[in-house]
Amino acid sequence: NKNGFIVTDNMLFHGYVNKNEEDIKSRNLRGLVRKIKQYHEFLKTSDDYNTSFYNIGDGIAVTTRKK
């Protein structure tokens, strides 16, 4: 929908997103955190979308399409 929006929850993933990957022992968890960080970067740098990040709970992003 051209006037729709996307709300993404758990953007900080229990605080792991703000940690160094070397400090995360589980290989699977490191991979998941890496993907969330890539999604963060995509939202921040996208020419097609506007995103606001909120430090509510475990982090929320609200994304709308640029017009």
N, C-alpha and C positions, 0 to 999 in steps of 0.2 A: 504494500500500500504506500503510495507516495507521501501520505501524511502520517504514516506509522512511526513507531519507535521500537527500539530493542533495549530491554533492561537485562543486564548481565550481572548475576550475583556471584559471590565468592571470588572476586577479582584478586584478593590478597591470599587466598587459599591457606587459611590458618597461620598466616604470617610467613609462610615459606617463600613467597614471591620476593620478599624484602631481604632474604638471606642469600649468602653466597652459595652457589651450587656445590662447592666443595664441602660445605658443612652438612649437606644432606646425604646421609649414608645409603639410603635405598636408591638403587639405579632407576627403578620404575617411577619413584616419586620425583627424582631429578628430571626425568623426561617430561612428566606432567607439568612441573613448574616451568620448564623451558618453553613448553607450548603456551602456557598462560602468559609468560613474558612476551612471547612473539605476538600473541593476540593483543596485549597491551600496546605494543609498539605499532601494530597495524592500525589500531584505533586512533592513536596519537598522531600518526603521520598521514592518515588517509585524506585524499583530496575529495573524496565523495561523501564523507560522513563527518558530522560534528559529534563529539563525545565529551560528556562531563563525567568526571570521576568523583565519587563521594566515599569518604572514610566512615561509612555507617556499617556497623557489624563487621563482616569480613570483606568489605569493599563492594561497591556497586558502580556500574557504568551505565549511563543512559545515552543511547546513540540515536541520532536522527539523520536522515539523508539531507545533504546540502541541496539547495534549490537552484 
